[in-house]
């Protein structure tokens, strides 16, 4: 175990990933009350990985219980030897120490990594909390339904009809207006329509678009790419390199959250924890284990998401440990 010395604590910590390192700088500026909002917006606009990195650092930095729990877990030899060797000792509270910890927990995966109130509070016009499903009437007569832990920013000025999905998932029923296209932009792509119903889910690695009715055009952001037309029932994923159609599945299950349900059909436990975890206030930490790849299924009420976590983890043969501060270890 590595103990952070006074000299090390005074030195500027640098993470090997330059984007994470820049995110650490923004967190330090935030702690010092020196955030320049225009500069932050410009940095975030450079790429979707900026927002993900900033939210990831904040999620760890603002969770002191995770710091203590990680140290206790390492002491109990639950983490691999290599992870323990690089886990800092908890000797005192300081910004540099907390940031070093955030950068060093490489064996544990925090679910979800996004969800910083501070980050999305600066940008969002509407936000939902864990377990909250909210319907919003938009200025043009369209309707938006937001899943748990979702944040959106609206732009309906000067005839525009644009929504930016900052985090999470939302379902849109768009009022028809051929003269004013309606667009939704996620992390990697933009959906453009004149009147239809569709769902957009923003993720770390890709955006997923599901078309319920009508017709939409999906384009990949950044470099020039050909728009892809979608027809009802189709689902497509867009990432930084391509747009790909996904196998057609059960539309009712995909949109079950709109009725207050979580429906899982033979998906790996690690994915199930992400889906269920968005509906809770828990910080879920998974440690490397074969159980994370075990397929799980089930139908659960969103209002009972905490119990659903226990159910799927037990079904996959994983061990669960609950710690103070809302920390759930699964291994």
C-alpha positions in Angstrom: 0.0 0.0 0.0 1.3 3.4 -0.9 1.0 6.2 1.7 0.9 9.7 0.3 3.6 11.9 1.8 3.5 15.7 2.4 5.9 16.3 -0.5 3.8 14.1 -2.8 0.6 15.8 -1.6 2.0 19.2 -2.5 3.0 18.1 -6.0 0.6 18.4 -8.9 -1.0 15.0 -9.5 -1.0 14.0 -13.2 -3.1 11.2 -14.6 -1.8 9.2 -17.6 -5.1 9.9 -19.5 -4.9 13.6 -20.6 -8.7 14.0 -20.6 -9.0 12.7 -17.0 -6.1 14.9 -16.1 -7.9 18.0 -17.5 -11.1 16.9 -15.7 -9.1 16.8 -12.4 -8.0 20.4 -13.1 -11.6 21.5 -13.4 -12.6 19.7 -10.2 -9.7 21.6 -8.4 -10.9 24.9 -9.9 -14.4 24.1 -8.7 -13.2 23.5 -5.2 -11.3 26.8 -5.3 -14.4 28.6 -6.6 -12.5 29.6 -9.8 -14.7 28.0 -12.5 -14.9 30.1 -15.7 -18.3 28.9 -17.1 -17.5 30.0 -20.7 -14.1 28.1 -20.6 -15.8 25.0 -19.1 -18.5 25.0 -21.8 -15.8 25.4 -24.5 -13.8 22.5 -23.1 -16.9 20.2 -22.8 -17.9 21.1 -26.4 -14.6 19.6 -27.7 -15.9 16.1 -27.3 -18.3 13.8 -25.5 -15.4 12.2 -23.6 -14.9 15.5 -21.7 -18.3 15.4 -20.0 -18.0 11.7 -19.2 -14.5 12.2 -17.7 -15.6 15.2 -15.6 -18.6 13.4 -14.3 -16.6 10.3 -13.5 -14.1 12.2 -11.4 -16.8 14.1 -9.6 -18.7 10.9 -8.8 -15.7 9.5 -7.0 -14.5 12.8 -5.6 -17.8 13.6 -4.0 -18.2 10.2 -2.4 -16.0 10.1 0.8 -17.8 6.8 1.8 -16.3 5.2 -1.3 -12.8 6.3 -0.3 -13.2 4.7 3.1 -15.0 1.6 1.7 -12.2 1.1 -0.9 -9.5 1.2 1.7 -11.4 -1.2 4.0 -12.0 -3.6 1.1 -8.3 -3.5 0.2 -7.3 -4.2 3.8 -9.6 -7.3 3.7 -7.8 -8.5 0.5 -11.0 -8.3 -1.7 -9.1 -6.3 -4.4 -6.4 -7.9 -6.5 -2.9 -7.4 -5.2 -1.9 -5.0 -8.0 -4.9 -2.8 -7.1 -4.0 -2.7 -3.4 -0.4 -1.8 -4.2 -1.6 1.4 -6.0 -4.4 2.4 -3.5 -3.4 5.4 -1.5 -3.6 5.3 2.3 -6.3 7.4 3.9 -4.1 9.7 6.0 -5.9 13.1 5.8 -8.6 14.9 3.8 -7.2 17.0 0.9 -8.1 17.7 -2.7 -4.9 16.1 -4.1 -5.3 13.0 -2.0 -9.0 12.5 -3.1 -8.1 13.1 -6.7 -5.2 10.6 -6.6 -7.7 8.1 -5.1 -10.2 8.8 -7.9 -7.5 8.1 -10.5 -6.1 5.0 -8.8 -9.2 2.7 -8.3 -8.6 0.8 -11.5 -9.9 -2.6 -10.4 -13.3 -1.4 -9.2 -16.1 -0.2 -11.5 -18.5 2.4 -10.1 -22.0 2.2 -11.5 -23.2 4.6 -12.7 -20.2 6.8 -13.5 -22.3 9.7 -14.5 -24.8 11.6 -12.3 -23.0 14.7 -10.9 -25.5 17.3 -9.7 -23.0 20.0 -10.1 -22.0 19.2 -13.7 -25.6 18.9 -15.1 -27.0 21.6 -12.8 -24.9 24.1 -14.7 -26.3 23.1 -18.1 -29.7 21.4 -17.7 -33.1 23.0 -18.1 -34.8 19.8 -16.8 -33.4 17.0 -14.7 -34.8 13.9 -13.0 -33.6 12.2 -9.8 -33.0 8.5 -9.2 -36.3 6.6 -9.6 -38.1 9.6 -11.0 -40.0 9.5 -14.3 -41.2 12.9 -15.5 -43.3 14.1 -18.5 -42.6 17.6 -19.9 -44.7 19.6 -22.3 -42.3 21.4 -24.7 -42.9 24.9 -26.0 -43.8 23.7 -29.6 -46.5 21.3 -28.4 -44.3 18.2 -28.4 -44.1 16.0 -25.3 -40.9 14.6 -23.6 -40.9 11.8 -21.1 -37.6 11.6 -19.1 -36.2 8.4 -17.5 -34.4 8.4 -14.1 -31.2 10.4 -13.8 -31.8 12.3 -17.0 -30.7 15.8 -17.9 -31.7 17.9 -20.9 -31.1 21.3 -22.3 -33.6 23.0 -24.6 -33.2 25.5 -27.5 -36.6 26.7 -28.8 -35.4 30.3 -29.6 -35.9 31.9 -33.0 -37.9 29.1 -34.5 -35.5 26.3 -33.5 -36.7 23.0 -32.0 -33.6 21.4 -30.5 -33.0 19.3 -27.4 -29.6 18.2 -26.1 -29.6 15.1 -24.0 -26.8 15.6 -21.5 -27.4 12.4 -19.6 -29.8 9.5 -19.4 -32.8 8.7 -21.7 -35.9 10.4 -23.0 -38.9 9.5 -25.1 -40.2 12.2 -27.5 -43.6 12.6 -29.1 -43.0 15.4 -31.6 -45.7 17.8 -32.9 -45.6 17.8 -36.7 -44.1 20.9 -38.3 -42.5 20.3 -41.7 -41.1 23.8 -41.7 -39.2 23.4 -38.4 -37.4 20.1 -37.9 -37.1 18.8 -34.4 -33.7 17.6 -33.3 -32.3 15.6 -30.4 -28.5 15.5 -29.9 -26.8 13.0 -27.6 -23.1 12.3 -27.1 -22.3 11.0 -30.6 -25.2 11.7 -32.9 -28.3 13.8 -33.8 -31.8 12.6 -34.5 -33.8 14.9 -36.8 -37.6 14.7 -37.4 -40.6 16.7 -38.3 -43.2 14.7 -36.4 -42.9 11.2 -34.9 -42.3 9.3 -31.6 -38.8 7.9 -30.7 -36.5 7.2 -27.7 -32.9 8.3 -27.3 -30.6 6.9 -24.6 -27.2 8.5 -24.1 -24.3 6.3 -22.9 -20.6 6.5 -22.4 -19.7 4.6 -25.5 -22.7 5.2 -27.7 -26.1 6.7 -28.2 -29.0 4.3 -28.8 -32.1 5.5 -30.8 -35.3 3.5 -31.0 -38.1 4.6 -33.4 -41.6 3.8 -32.3 -43.5 5.5 -35.1 -43.0 7.8 -38.1 -39.6 8.4 -39.6 -36.3 9.9 -38.4 -32.9 10.7 -39.8 -29.9 9.8 -37.7 -26.5 11.5 -38.3 -23.2 11.0 -36.6 -21.7 14.2 -35.1 -18.2 15.4 -35.9 -16.7 14.5 -39.2 -18.9 14.3 -42.3 -21.1 11.2 -42.4 -24.1 10.2 -44.5 -27.4 10.4 -42.7 -29.2 7.1 -42.0 -33.0 6.9 -42.3 -34.9 4.7 -39.7 -38.3 3.1 -40.0 -40.7 2.1 -37.1 -39.4 -0.7 -34.9 -35.8 -0.1 -35.8 -33.1 0.5 -33.2 -29.7 2.0 -34.0 -26.5 2.7 -32.1 -24.2 5.6 -33.0 -20.7 6.0 -31.6 -17.6 8.0 -32.6 -16.9 5.9 -35.7 -20.2 4.5 -37.1 -24.0 4.0 -37.1 -25.1 0.4 -36.7 -28.6 -1.1 -36.6 -29.2 -3.4 -33.6 -31.2 -6.6 -33.7 -34.9 -6.0 -33.4 -36.2 -6.9 -29.9 -39.3 -6.5 -27.7 -40.4 -2.9 -28.0 -42.5 -3.3 -24.9 -39.5 -4.3 -22.8 -37.3 -1.5 -24.3 -39.8 1.1 -23.3 -41.1 -0.5 -20.1 -39.5 2.3 -18.0 -42.3 4.6 -19.3 -44.8 2.6 -17.3 -42.6 2.3 -14.2 -41.0 -1.0 -14.9 -37.5 -2.5 -15.5 -37.5 -5.5 -17.8 -34.4 -7.5 -18.3 -34.0 -10.4 -20.8 -30.9 -12.5 -20.5 -28.4 -9.6 -20.3 -25.1 -9.8 -18.4 -25.2 -8.9 -14.7 -22.9 -5.9 -15.2 -25.4 -4.4 -17.7 -28.3 -5.2 -15.4 -26.6 -3.3 -12.6 -26.3 -0.2 -14.8 -29.9 -0.4 -15.8 -31.3 -1.0 -12.3 -28.7 1.3 -10.6 -29.9 4.4 -12.5 -33.1 4.1 -10.4 -31.4 4.2 -7.0 -29.3 6.6 -5.0 -26.8 3.8 -4.3 -23.1 3.9 -5.4 -22.6 0.4 -6.8 -19.0 -0.9 -6.9 -18.3 -4.1 -8.8 -15.1 -6.1 -8.3 -13.8 -8.3 -11.1 -15.7 -11.6 -11.0 -17.1 -14.2 -13.5 -20.6 -13.5 -12.1 -20.7 -10.1 -13.8 -21.0 -11.9 -17.2 -23.8 -14.2 -16.1 -27.1 -13.6 -17.9 -30.0 -12.4 -15.8 -33.7 -11.8 -16.5 -36.6 -10.4 -14.6 -39.3 -7.8 -14.4 -39.1 -5.3 -11.5 -41.0 -2.2 -10.4 -38.8 0.9 -10.6 -40.0 1.8 -7.1 -38.4 -1.4 -5.9 -35.1 -1.0 -7.6 -33.0 -1.6 -4.4 -34.6 -5.0 -4.0 -34.1 -5.7 -7.7 -30.3 -5.3 -7.3 -30.3 -8.0 -4.6 -32.4 -10.2 -6.8 -30.3 -10.1 -9.9 -27.0 -10.3 -8.0 -28.1 -13.3 -6.1 -29.5 -15.0 -9.2 -26.0 -14.6 -10.8 -24.2 -16.1 -7.8 -22.6 -12.8 -6.8 -21.8 -11.8 -3.3 -23.3 -8.5 -2.0 -22.0 -6.3 0.8 -23.8 -3.1 1.9 -21.7 -0.4 3.6 -22.6 2.9 5.3 -23.0 5.9 3.0 -25.1 4.1 0.4 -22.2 1.9 -0.9 -23.1 -1.5 -2.4 -20.2 -3.9 -3.2 -20.9 -6.7 -5.6 -18.3 -9.4 -6.4 
